[in-house]
Amino acid sequence: MTSSSQSRTNYGRRFFWLALAIVVAIGAYTAGWFYAAGVVVDEVKGAVAALNGNGRRASCEEPQARGYPFRIGVFCRSVMFEDAREGVGFQARSFRSAAQVYQPWRIVGELDGPARLEAPGLNALSLDWETLRASVRLASPLPERASVEATGLSVRLDEQADAAQALARSDSVELHARPAGDDVDLAVRFAGLRLDEELAGAAPVPPLSGLVDLVVADGALPGGLEGSLRGRSGTIRTLTVSAEGGAGVTVSGPVSVDEAGLVDADLRVTLREPMALARILGDLAPHARREIELGLSAMAASPQGMPLRIVKGEMRLGFLTLGSLPPL
């Protein structure tokens, strides 16, 4: 009997110390989580404060850390950034981010619309979407990869009138970026892009899909993707746009922008279903239907595509002069 009683006592003691260890571990983990949450919020506040000044304003309204127990991330009731000197502005509603505590280098985020976007040379735009998510895999000195995906994206002119001019809507849009040595690889994919009927004119444009895959030279160096496009260069691996029915166009080749903003490029243009493409473009520009048909017919005769050369903004497609691009 004594041996049995002693065994039960030892078992009870082990269970007590195990339970106590679990409680202590949970308490320590909770304290650590809330400490880390405080550090994250302080870092966000510091980063936002550093952006303010010299004509810039930024805010993350009511920043909070959320996600206990297995995630940690930042919640902002609204976000805003303005740079009066550059003519850049962005405002949106709630922002949420999160990272698993066991995988803190992979961060995902969501942003609620609508949003207002201002950029140099553009009228202010109103953006809205069904979902907008972003993800980034952190590394040193640059993230390994960053992605943004949106569904049900619509773009309108930001006007005071109730019936603001709609511009376009897309079923889905994706943007991906990653460093490649000193360069940066960029890819944009879209599907179900529909131009507004008033913007397109009398003839509706069929839904479009496309892919832009390019590399920006020296884009991974400090300041490589900031500021003006002037003095930049890169290579378009492929820029392809397709309409329902198979009509489309593909462009590839090197591009550069000089310090005056003038574009130089040596591109190759290839058509798919050129006659169907001519009908679409002819409906959009009926006054130039004949010229469009003749030009695309000439291009169709070259299965390897035709050269599109841009020299100081002046564009020539084969033997055709297309006009000039304004400085960027």
C-alpha positions as CSV (number, residue, x, y, z in Angstrom):
1,M,0.0,0.0,0.0
2,T,2.8,2.4,0.8
3,S,4.5,1.8,-2.5
4,S,1.2,2.4,-4.4
5,S,0.5,5.6,-2.5
6,Q,4.0,6.9,-3.1
7,S,3.7,6.1,-6.8
8,R,0.5,8.2,-7.0
9,T,2.1,11.0,-5.1
10,N,5.1,11.0,-7.6
11,Y,2.8,11.0,-10.5
12,G,0.8,13.9,-9.1
13,R,3.9,15.9,-8.5
14,R,5.1,15.3,-12.1
15,F,1.7,16.3,-13.4
16,F,1.8,19.5,-11.3
17,W,5.3,20.5,-12.5
18,L,4.3,19.8,-16.1
19,A,1.2,21.9,-15.8
20,L,3.2,24.6,-14.1
21,A,5.8,24.5,-16.9
22,I,3.1,24.8,-19.5
23,V,1.5,27.8,-17.8
24,V,4.9,29.5,-17.4
25,A,5.7,28.8,-21.1
26,I,2.4,30.2,-22.2
27,G,2.9,33.2,-20.0
28,A,6.4,33.8,-21.3
29,Y,5.2,33.4,-24.9
30,T,2.4,35.8,-24.4
31,A,4.7,38.4,-22.8
32,G,7.1,37.9,-25.7
33,W,4.3,38.3,-28.3
34,F,3.0,41.5,-26.8
35,Y,6.6,42.8,-26.4
36,A,7.3,42.1,-30.1
37,A,3.9,43.6,-31.0
38,G,4.9,46.8,-29.2
39,V,8.2,46.9,-31.0
40,V,6.4,46.4,-34.4
41,V,4.0,49.3,-33.7
42,D,6.8,51.5,-32.6
43,E,8.8,50.7,-35.8
44,V,5.7,51.5,-37.9
45,K,5.2,54.8,-36.1
46,G,8.9,55.7,-36.6
47,A,8.8,54.8,-40.3
48,V,5.7,56.9,-40.9
49,A,7.2,59.8,-38.9
50,A,10.4,59.6,-41.0
51,L,8.4,60.0,-44.2
52,N,6.8,63.3,-43.0
53,G,8.6,66.5,-43.9
54,N,10.1,68.2,-46.9
55,G,6.8,68.4,-48.7
56,R,5.7,64.8,-47.8
57,R,2.9,63.6,-45.6
58,A,2.2,60.1,-44.5
59,S,-0.1,58.4,-42.0
60,C,-1.2,55.0,-40.7
61,E,-4.3,55.9,-38.7
62,E,-4.5,54.2,-35.3
63,P,-1.8,51.5,-35.8
64,Q,-2.4,48.3,-33.9
65,A,-0.7,44.9,-33.7
66,R,-3.0,42.0,-34.2
67,G,-2.8,38.2,-34.8
68,Y,-2.2,36.7,-31.3
69,P,-1.3,33.9,-30.8
70,F,0.3,32.5,-34.0
71,R,0.5,35.6,-36.2
72,I,1.7,39.1,-35.8
73,G,0.9,42.0,-38.1
74,V,-0.1,45.7,-38.3
75,F,-3.6,47.1,-38.7
76,C,-4.2,50.7,-39.9
77,R,-7.7,52.1,-40.1
78,S,-6.6,54.1,-43.2
79,V,-3.3,54.8,-45.0
80,M,-2.1,57.9,-46.9
81,F,1.0,59.2,-48.6
82,E,1.5,62.5,-50.4
83,D,4.6,64.1,-52.0
84,A,3.9,67.6,-53.1
85,R,7.2,68.0,-54.8
86,E,6.8,64.9,-57.0
87,G,3.0,65.3,-57.5
88,V,2.4,61.9,-56.0
89,G,-0.5,61.0,-53.7
90,F,-2.2,57.8,-52.5
91,Q,-5.1,57.3,-50.0
92,A,-6.9,54.1,-49.1
93,R,-9.0,52.5,-46.4
94,S,-8.0,49.8,-43.9
95,F,-4.6,48.0,-44.3
96,R,-3.9,44.7,-42.6
97,S,-0.7,42.7,-42.6
98,A,0.4,39.4,-41.0
99,A,3.3,37.1,-40.6
100,Q,3.4,33.7,-39.0
101,V,5.5,33.8,-35.8
102,Y,7.5,30.8,-37.1
103,Q,8.0,32.4,-40.5
104,P,8.4,36.1,-39.9
105,W,10.3,36.8,-43.2
106,R,7.1,36.1,-45.3
107,I,4.6,38.9,-44.8
108,V,1.2,39.1,-46.4
109,G,-1.1,42.1,-46.5
110,E,-4.6,43.3,-47.6
111,L,-5.9,46.7,-48.5
112,D,-9.5,47.9,-48.6
113,G,-10.8,50.2,-51.4
114,P,-11.7,52.6,-52.7
115,A,-8.4,54.5,-53.1
116,R,-7.4,57.8,-54.7
117,L,-4.2,57.9,-56.8
118,E,-2.3,61.0,-58.0
119,A,0.7,60.8,-60.3
120,P,2.6,63.3,-62.4
121,G,1.0,63.9,-65.8
122,L,-2.2,62.1,-64.9
123,N,-5.6,63.2,-63.7
124,A,-6.4,62.0,-60.2
125,L,-7.8,58.5,-60.4
126,S,-10.3,56.6,-58.2
127,L,-9.5,52.9,-57.8
128,D,-11.7,50.2,-56.4
129,W,-11.4,46.4,-56.2
130,E,-13.0,43.3,-54.8
131,T,-9.8,42.0,-53.2
132,L,-6.2,43.4,-53.2
133,R,-3.5,41.3,-51.6
134,A,0.3,41.6,-51.4
135,S,3.1,39.4,-50.2
136,V,6.8,39.9,-49.7
137,R,9.6,37.5,-48.8
138,L,12.2,39.5,-46.8
139,A,15.9,39.1,-47.3
140,S,19.0,41.2,-47.1
141,P,19.7,43.7,-48.6
142,L,16.5,43.4,-50.8
143,P,13.4,41.3,-50.6
144,E,13.6,38.0,-52.5
145,R,10.2,38.6,-54.1
146,A,7.2,40.9,-53.9
147,S,3.8,40.4,-55.4
148,V,0.5,42.3,-55.6
149,E,-2.7,40.7,-56.8
150,A,-6.1,42.3,-57.4
151,T,-9.5,41.1,-58.5
152,G,-12.4,43.1,-59.8
153,L,-10.1,46.2,-60.3
154,S,-11.9,49.3,-61.6
155,V,-10.4,52.7,-62.6
156,R,-12.3,55.9,-62.8
157,L,-11.4,59.6,-63.1
158,D,-11.6,61.1,-59.6
159,E,-14.2,63.8,-60.1
160,Q,-16.6,65.5,-57.8
161,A,-19.6,64.6,-60.0
162,D,-21.6,61.6,-59.1
163,A,-21.2,60.1,-62.6
164,A,-17.4,60.2,-62.7
165,Q,-15.9,58.9,-66.0
166,A,-15.2,55.2,-65.9
167,L,-12.0,54.2,-67.7
168,A,-11.5,50.5,-67.4
169,R,-12.2,47.3,-65.4
170,S,-10.2,44.1,-65.1
171,D,-11.1,40.8,-63.7
172,S,-7.6,40.2,-62.4
173,V,-4.3,42.0,-62.3
174,E,-0.9,40.7,-60.9
175,L,2.4,42.4,-60.4
176,H,5.6,40.5,-59.4
177,A,9.1,41.8,-58.8
178,R,12.4,40.2,-57.8
179,P,16.0,41.2,-57.8
180,A,18.3,39.6,-60.4
181,G,21.9,40.7,-59.5
182,D,22.0,44.4,-59.9
183,D,18.8,44.3,-62.1
184,V,15.2,43.8,-61.2
185,D,12.8,41.5,-63.0
186,L,9.2,42.8,-63.3
187,A,6.1,41.0,-64.6
188,V,2.6,42.2,-65.0
189,R,-0.3,40.0,-66.0
190,F,-3.9,41.0,-66.5
191,A,-7.1,39.3,-67.7
192,G,-10.6,40.3,-68.6
193,L,-9.6,44.0,-69.2
194,R,-12.6,46.0,-70.5
195,L,-12.3,49.6,-71.6
196,D,-15.3,51.8,-70.9
197,E,-17.6,52.1,-73.9
198,E,-17.5,55.9,-73.8
199,L,-13.7,55.8,-73.8
200,A,-13.5,53.2,-76.6
201,G,-16.0,55.0,-78.8
202,A,-18.9,53.6,-80.8
203,A,-17.4,50.2,-81.2
204,P,-16.8,48.2,-78.0
205,V,-13.4,46.6,-77.5
206,P,-13.4,42.9,-76.7
207,P,-12.0,41.8,-73.4
208,L,-8.2,41.9,-73.4
209,S,-5.6,39.8,-71.6
210,G,-1.9,40.4,-71.5
211,L,1.6,39.9,-70.0
212,V,4.5,42.3,-69.6
213,D,7.8,40.7,-68.7
214,L,10.8,43.0,-68.5
215,V,14.1,43.6,-66.7
216,V,15.1,47.0,-65.4
217,A,18.9,47.5,-65.6
218,D,20.5,48.5,-62.2
219,G,17.0,48.4,-60.6
220,A,18.3,46.7,-57.5
221,L,20.8,49.4,-56.7
222,P,20.0,52.1,-54.2
223,G,17.3,54.3,-55.7
224,G,17.0,52.0,-58.7
225,L,13.2,51.9,-58.8
226,E,12.6,55.4,-57.3
227,G,12.1,58.8,-59.0
228,S,12.1,59.6,-62.7
229,L,12.4,57.1,-65.6
230,R,15.1,59.4,-67.1
231,G,18.5,57.8,-67.4
232,R,17.0,54.3,-67.1
233,S,17.2,51.3,-69.5
234,G,15.9,47.8,-69.7
235,T,14.8,45.0,-71.9
236,I,11.2,43.9,-72.7
237,R,11.4,40.2,-72.8
238,T,7.8,40.1,-74.0
239,L,4.9,42.5,-74.0
240,T,1.8,40.7,-75.4
241,V,-1.8,41.8,-75.6
242,S,-4.5,39.5,-76.8
243,A,-8.2,39.9,-77.6
244,E,-10.9,37.2,-77.6
245,G,-10.6,35.2,-80.8
246,G,-6.8,35.2,-80.8
247,A,-6.0,38.6,-82.3
248,G,-3.1,40.2,-80.6
249,V,0.4,41.7,-80.8
250,T,3.7,40.9,-79.2
251,V,6.6,43.3,-78.7
252,S,10.1,42.6,-77.4
253,G,13.5,44.3,-77.4
254,P,15.7,46.9,-75.5
255,V,14.4,50.3,-74.4
256,S,16.2,53.3,-72.8
257,V,15.3,56.8,-71.7
258,D,17.8,59.6,-71.9
259,E,18.3,62.4,-69.4
260,A,15.9,64.6,-71.5
261,G,13.1,62.0,-71.2
262,L,13.3,60.9,-74.8
263,V,12.9,57.2,-75.6
264,D,15.2,55.0,-77.7
265,A,14.2,51.5,-78.5
266,D,14.9,48.7,-81.0
267,L,11.8,46.5,-80.8
268,R,10.4,43.6,-82.8
269,V,6.6,43.6,-83.3
270,T,4.7,40.4,-84.2
271,L,1.0,40.1,-85.0
272,R,-1.5,37.3,-84.4
273,E,-4.6,37.2,-86.6
274,P,-3.7,40.5,-88.2
275,M,-7.0,40.9,-90.1
276,A,-9.1,40.4,-86.9
277,L,-6.8,42.9,-85.2
278,A,-7.3,45.4,-88.1
279,R,-11.1,45.2,-87.7
280,I,-10.8,45.9,-84.0
281,L,-8.5,48.9,-84.5
282,G,-10.5,50.1,-87.5
283,D,-13.7,50.2,-85.4
284,L,-11.8,52.2,-82.8
285,A,-10.5,54.7,-85.3
286,P,-12.8,54.6,-88.3
287,H,-11.2,57.7,-89.8
288,A,-7.9,55.7,-90.2
289,R,-9.4,52.3,-91.0
290,R,-7.8,52.2,-94.5
291,E,-4.3,53.1,-93.2
292,I,-4.6,50.6,-90.4
293,E,-5.6,47.8,-92.8
294,L,-2.7,48.6,-95.2
295,G,-0.2,48.8,-92.4
296,L,-1.2,45.5,-90.7
297,S,-1.4,43.8,-94.1
298,A,2.2,44.7,-94.7
299,M,3.2,43.5,-91.3
300,A,1.3,40.2,-91.9
301,A,3.5,39.5,-94.8
302,S,6.5,39.3,-92.5
303,P,6.0,36.2,-90.3
304,Q,9.1,37.1,-88.3
305,G,7.6,40.4,-87.3
306,M,8.7,43.9,-88.2
307,P,11.2,46.3,-86.5
308,L,9.8,49.1,-84.4
309,R,12.6,51.6,-83.9
310,I,12.3,54.7,-81.7
311,V,15.1,57.3,-81.9
312,K,14.8,60.2,-79.6
313,G,11.1,59.6,-79.4
314,E,10.5,59.4,-83.2
315,M,8.8,56.1,-84.0
316,R,9.1,54.1,-87.3
317,L,7.5,50.7,-87.9
318,G,9.3,49.2,-90.9
319,F,8.9,51.9,-93.6
320,L,5.9,53.6,-91.8
321,T,6.4,56.7,-89.7
322,L,4.1,56.6,-86.7
323,G,4.8,59.9,-85.1
324,S,6.6,60.8,-81.9
325,L,6.5,60.1,-78.2
326,P,6.5,63.0,-75.7
327,P,9.4,63.2,-73.2
328,L,8.8,61.1,-70.1
